[in-house]
Structure formats: C-alpha cells, structure tokens
Amino acid sequence: MLCYSGRPVAQVDSYVGARLVEVLDACGLSERPRSELKRCVVVAQGNDGYQAIFSWNELYNSTIGEKALVLYEKNGAPLEAHLGRICLISANDARLGPRHLRGLSQVTVKML
C-alpha cells in the first residue's frame, strides 16, 4: 500500500479487524430496500472530526468494499496509541491517506 504522498506503508496482513460491510450488515443495513440502499452514503468519523465517505455502491459493488476495514489489532496486540483503539482504512484505494481514520468513533449511514 502507498500513502497519499506515494510513500510505502505497512501491509494490511499484520492487522486484525472486520470489513466495513460486515459491520454495516450486522447493524441491518442490507435489510433495507435496494432502492434506498442505492442512495446511501456511509460516513465514518474519527475522534478528531476527520471523515471518510463511501457510497453504498462503492462498498458493495466494487473492490473498494473488499478492503474497507475496521481494524483493532496488529500482530496479536492492540493498535498503537496513535491509531486509537480502532481505526478504519480503505486499503484498495490507490492512495491510503484520504480514507484512513485514526480513532474511529462513529459510522453513520445517510440517505441522499
């Protein structure tokens, strides 16, 4: 993976977590009518107020959703303090930085 600056960063393989779509499905998102789902955006927010935004289509119908990850562990230990207790990354983005949230605090589904 590359940082937004183009600098190589850590491999996702050393982290443990869940796909964002699995978290959303556990909350019942997929039970909504498809006509509503196509108008949904998912807004993830970090403790610092920074937000990452995904469309429903992007998460469920593209390779982005395969590696939009909510992470909580690295190499069998909790995440480093600067990442917070849980964090979010979009590892299939061409550049990692814009949708990397440290200290994930909230995930909201909004209808457009």
VENCOR-V245273 format. One record per helix or strand. SS is the DSSP state (2 for helix, 1 for strand). FROM is the first residue (numbers start at 1). TO is the last residue. Records with the same first field share a line. If there is no record, write none. Layout:
# VENCOR-V245273
SS->FROM-TO + FROM-TO
This chain:
# VENCOR-V245273
1->2-2 + 8-8 + 15-19 + 40-46 + 51-55 + 68-74 + 77-78 + 87-90 + 101-101 + 104-111
2->12-14 + 20-26 + 29-31 + 34-37 + 56-61 + 63-67 + 81-83 + 97-99
